[in-house]
Structure formats: structure tokens, C-alpha cells
């Protein structure tokens, strides 16, 4: 369920890490495409290398379209599926006997969803603490 977001975010992170200036210029181009570019950032884009500006133009459009597609997928696919699964889990946990298979399927599904949802946040907090302690750079 979270895979489609990971692919888009992963591509965005890979793009930002492989291109030093394109990250900032692409963000400015995306804001310009969306119609809200602050003046200092618009000046930064004007001072950029012509090659970076040409790439930033299409990157801005791709970024806006990709973000809109991810929002559409979230609203039309992921949230309805999550609501349906949640309703199924609550109904099974509330109504079924401990001796039924569906009850234990619901327990396993709940545990899986909690781990998948909570683990990225836990790892992010752990990494932040390690960075503050100077273990990670």
C-alpha cells in the first residue's frame, strides 16, 4: 500500500542527491509551475546555469504532476483500502471468539499494519538521536 509513495519519494531523493544545484532549482521551478515563487528564489533561478534551468523547467512540471498523482492515489486508492481494512479488523476483533481463525488473522493484520506504519518513524527518531550523538554523519 505504501510502495507507490516510496517509489516517488525515492526518485525525488535520488534526484536531489545526484544533482547539487538541480535540487534547489527544481524546487523553484516546481513552485513557479504551481504559481507561487518568492522573489529571492526567482532570482536564484535566474542566476542558475542555463543547462540547470532547462532541466529545472521540465523537472518542475514532472514534480507537480507526480505530486498530484500521489495525492490522487492516496485519496482514491490507499485511504479507501485502509478504511475498509480498519473496519474489517474492528468488526472481527469485536465480534469473533478467540478460538476463530478470523480473530487471529485480524490480530496478525493489526500487528503488521502497526509495524509497517510505526517502524519508519521509530527509525527516523533513532537516526536523529544517533546524528545528535555524533555517531552518524
HELIX and SHEET records of a PDB file:
HELIX    1   1 UNK A    3  UNK A   18  1                                  16    
HELIX    2   2 UNK A   22  UNK A   34  1                                  13    
HELIX    3   3 UNK A   39  UNK A   46  1                                   8    
HELIX    4   4 UNK A   50  UNK A   73  1                                  24    
HELIX    5   5 UNK A   74  UNK A   78  3                                   5    
HELIX    6   6 UNK A   79  UNK A   95  1                                  17    
HELIX    7   7 UNK A  101  UNK A  133  1                                  33    
END                                                                             
